[in-house]
Amino acid sequence: MREIFYLNTVRAWVITILDDASSPLHEIIDVGKIRSLAQQEDIGANIPWFRQLMGIPQLFAYLIQTDTWLRKYKVEIV
């Protein structure tokens, strides 16, 4: 059940980022595609076996970390 808690936590956080028009992440991702992934009801079925890398929850965590990094270091995408 920890996996489901983690999934729900990163899903809510990534939706918050997607809802923030000032997020620098908007310039480098397909917001509609990520929002579509976050809104899937059966997303829990996508949790990989044996903690394989880059399942949906890990993708969300990566996007959160990227958004945080872009904001913290005031990275400008040109």
C-alpha positions in Angstrom: 0.0 0.0 0.0 3.0 2.3 0.4 3.2 2.4 -3.4 -0.4 3.7 -3.7 0.3 6.4 -1.1 3.4 7.4 -3.0 1.6 7.4 -6.3 -1.2 9.6 -4.9 1.3 12.0 -3.4 3.3 12.5 -6.5 0.2 12.6 -8.7 -1.3 15.4 -6.6 2.0 17.3 -6.6 2.5 17.1 -10.4 -1.1 18.2 -11.0 -0.4 21.3 -8.8 2.6 22.0 -11.0 0.5 21.5 -14.2 -2.1 24.0 -12.8 0.6 26.6 -12.1 0.9 28.6 -15.3 4.2 30.1 -14.1 5.9 26.7 -13.9 9.0 26.6 -16.2 8.2 22.9 -16.8 5.4 24.0 -19.2 8.0 25.0 -21.7 9.6 21.5 -22.0 6.8 19.0 -21.5 3.5 18.1 -23.1 1.2 19.4 -20.3 -1.9 17.7 -21.8 -0.2 14.3 -22.0 1.1 14.5 -18.4 -2.3 15.7 -17.2 -3.9 12.8 -19.0 -1.5 10.3 -17.3 -2.2 11.9 -13.9 -6.0 11.7 -14.3 -6.1 8.0 -15.3 -8.2 6.0 -12.9 -6.2 2.7 -13.3 -2.8 4.2 -12.9 -2.1 2.0 -10.0 -2.0 -0.9 -12.4 1.1 0.7 -13.9 3.2 0.4 -10.8 6.2 -1.7 -12.1 7.1 -5.0 -10.5 10.4 -5.1 -8.5 10.7 -1.3 -8.4 11.8 -1.0 -12.0 12.8 2.5 -12.9 10.6 5.1 -14.6 7.1 3.8 -14.1 4.4 6.5 -13.9 5.1 7.4 -10.3 8.8 7.8 -11.0 8.0 9.9 -14.0 5.9 12.2 -11.8 8.7 12.4 -9.2 11.3 13.2 -12.0 9.0 16.1 -13.3 8.6 17.4 -9.7 12.4 17.4 -9.2 13.0 19.1 -12.6 10.4 21.8 -11.8 12.0 22.4 -8.4 15.5 22.6 -10.0 14.4 25.0 -12.7 12.8 27.3 -10.1 15.6 27.1 -7.5 18.3 28.0 -10.0 16.2 30.3 -12.0 17.0 28.5 -15.2 15.9 30.3 -18.3 15.0 28.2 -21.4 16.0 30.0 -24.6 
